[in-house]
Amino acid sequence: MRARLGNWPYDPNVAHLVLLDHNMVPDAGDVSTWVQMAAQRGAKALRTGALFPTSIHAFEQAGFVPIDALTLLECDLSGPLPIKLSRRSMRPRTSPQRTTPVRRLRFTDLSAAATVDRRAFSPPWGNDPETLAEICRATPHYRSRAISESGQLSAFSISGRTKSCGYIQRVAVDPSRQRCGLGRTLVIDAMEWMLRRNAGRVLVNTAADNQAAISLYRSVGFETRPERLVILELSIGNPQQ
């Protein structure tokens, strides 16, 4: 099954397991293999990425416990929306809705982006440069964008796309610039890119208690789905014992 095992950002004692297809349903053998791989790497714990309810049974049977819950939201790009999206790419990206220039997030920006991400989400949820690069590689197509002000990176986004579905994978705004419209600008940019590439719907998840983010997504046409995603963790004993 397609999954990626890496290190949790800033914590080499925790292995990070990401399922690369949210539709996959692991069985007990899959989970056992991943736990053994993490133990062989010397990890003291194995933590999953966000899992759909259909994927968690085998993990729970193996002793994993939830450590966070996420709200899942979806936007139908073919339906009526409270904002007007453009199918045309604008350079520089300025319009009545977007007055802040948006540029490409370059590989050389990842260190600065990780600093913003860690400030925005706080430990243990902030990404490092390596995990931000992994997010970019998680889907067949991706779009990474940044907003810089006075020479400093203030916000960034990473979005992915399969043939028909888009994913807003990460939006981070420096706390000093939150509630200034930067996140909204980046979300709209991502939605327009997906619309131009004929994605019919967009998915995004955010912490269940992050009301500011949930309100932002709802304001541009996302609706909350009934299911919640969870992040699970398992403590791993010393494999040599």
N, C-alpha and C positions, 0 to 999 in steps of 0.2 A: 504494500500500500504506500501511497505517496505521502511522505512525512519528512520533516526536516528537524534534526536534533542539533541544537547549538547550546551556547551558554547564555544564561540570563544576563542582561546588561548589568555591568558593574559588580556582578556577584559570581565568581568562578565556582562557588560551591553548589550552585543551582543550575541544573540543565533545563533547557527550554525546548519543549516539543511543540511543533506547529504542524497541524494537518493541512496539507496543501489543497485539499478539496473538501469544502464544508459539507458535501453530501456523503462523504465516506462514513461507514459505520464500522469501527474497529471491533475485533473480537478479542477474546482473552489472550490468544496467542500473540496477537499484534502488541497488546499492551505489555505482556511479559517480555517480549523482545526489546521494546523500547526501554523498559526499566533496567534490563540487564545491560544494555548499551550505555545508559547513563551511569550505572554503577561502575562499569569498567573504565569509564572516563574519570572516576573519582568523585563524582557528584554526591552530595549529601541529601539532595532533594531533586525531584523532577516536577517541573511546573508546566502546565499546558498553556497553549494559546486559548483564545476564546472558542468555546465548543458549543455547537448546537445541541439541543436536548436529545436528538436522535443519536448523538455520538458518545454520550457520557456513560452508558450503562456498564460497559466493560471496564472503564476506569474506576467507577464506583465499586464494582465487584472486586477490584484489585486493591482497594483501600484508599483510593484518592479521595480528598475532601475538598469542598468548594472554598475558595479564598476571596472570590470577587464575583459580582453579578453585573451583567451588562444589558442595557436596553438596546434592542434591535429596531432600527427604523428603515423604512423603504419608501422610495419615491418612484411613481410611475411617470416616466418622461413623456409618455404619449397622452397623458390626461391633462386636464386643466390645472394650472399652477398659479400660485399667488405672485409669481415674478415672471418676467418675460425673458426667455433665454434666446440667445443668438446662435445660429448655426455657423456664423462667420467668425473666423479667428481675427482678432484685432491686435495690431502692434503699433504703438504701445497699447496696452489694454486700458483704455479709458472710455467711459460712457457715463450717462446719467446715473447708472447704478454702481459703477466701479470707477472711482477717481484715483485709486491707488495703483501705481504700476506694478504689474506682476511679471516676474522673469523666471527663467528656468532655474531650478535648483541644481547646481553643478556638483560633481563629485567633490570638488575642493570646498564646497559649502557644508559637507556633512558634519564636520567637527563643530562648526558654529550652530548648525541645526540641532545637533545632539544637546548642546548647552541650552538652547531654547526649550527643547523637549523636556529635559530634566527639570528645568525651572517651572515649566507649565504643569507637569504631571507629578513631580516629586517622587522620591524613592518609595517603593521599588518599581514604579511603573514607567520611569523615563527610559528612553532608548539611548544607546551609544551609537557611534558612527557605523559600526558593523551591522547592528540590527536594523538601522535605517536603510542601509544598502540591501539587506535581505528583504525588507518590505518591498523595495522597488522590484526585486526579482520574483516576487511571489505570484505574479500574474503574467500572462503572455504579453500584455501591453501595459505600460504605465505612463503616468504623467506626474512629474515632480515640479513644484513651483515654489517660489520664495518671494517675500516682500522685504526689502531692505529700506531702512530710513537712516539718514545721516551716516551712511557707510556701514551700518550695523544690521545684521539680519534680525528682523523682528518677528517673522512668522513664516511658516512653510506648510506645504501640504504634499501628500503622496496619494495618488489615486491609481487604481488598477482597473483593467477591463478584460473580460473574456469576450466571446463573440457577441453575446446579447445582454450581458449584465455588467454593470459598473460597480466598483467598490471604492468608497472613500475610506482609505486605510489609516491615514493619520493627518490630523490638523493640529498644529501647535502654535500658540501665540504667546510671546513673552508676557508674563504677568503685568509688567509695566505698561503694556499696550493692549491689554484685553478690554473688551467692550468699546472698541474704537472702530469696529467694522472690518478689521483685517480678516478674521475668520470667515465672515460672511462673503467677503470678496473671493477668498480662495475656494470656498465651497461652490459658489456660482461658477467660477472658472472651471472647476472639475466637472460640474454638471453639463456645461456647454460643450466641453471636450467629448464627453460621453454621448451627448446628443448628436454631435457631428459624426461620430463613429457608429451611429445607429444602435446604441445600447437602449434597450427598452425600459430598463429599470435600474435603480441604484440602491445599494445597501450600505448602511453605516451602523456601527455600534459605538456606544459610549457608556461610561460608568452610569449605573442606575440612579445614582444620587447627583449626577452632574446636570442640574436643571438648566444652567446657562446654555450648555451645548444642546440639550434636547430642545429648548426653546428656539435656538438658532435653526436647527434642522427643520423643525415644524414650520418656521416662518418662511422657508423657501420651498415647501411642498412635501416634506417627508411626513409619513404617518407611522405611529408606533405599531409594531407587530406584537401579537400576543405572547410569543415565546421569548424567553430570556436566554442569553448566552451565559456561560459560566467559565471561570478559570479554576482548574483543579490542581492540587498539589499532593505529592506523596513523599514522605520522608524515606530515605534509603539507608539501610544498614550497611556496614562495611562488608563488601562481598568476600573479603578474606576470612571473615569470622565464621 
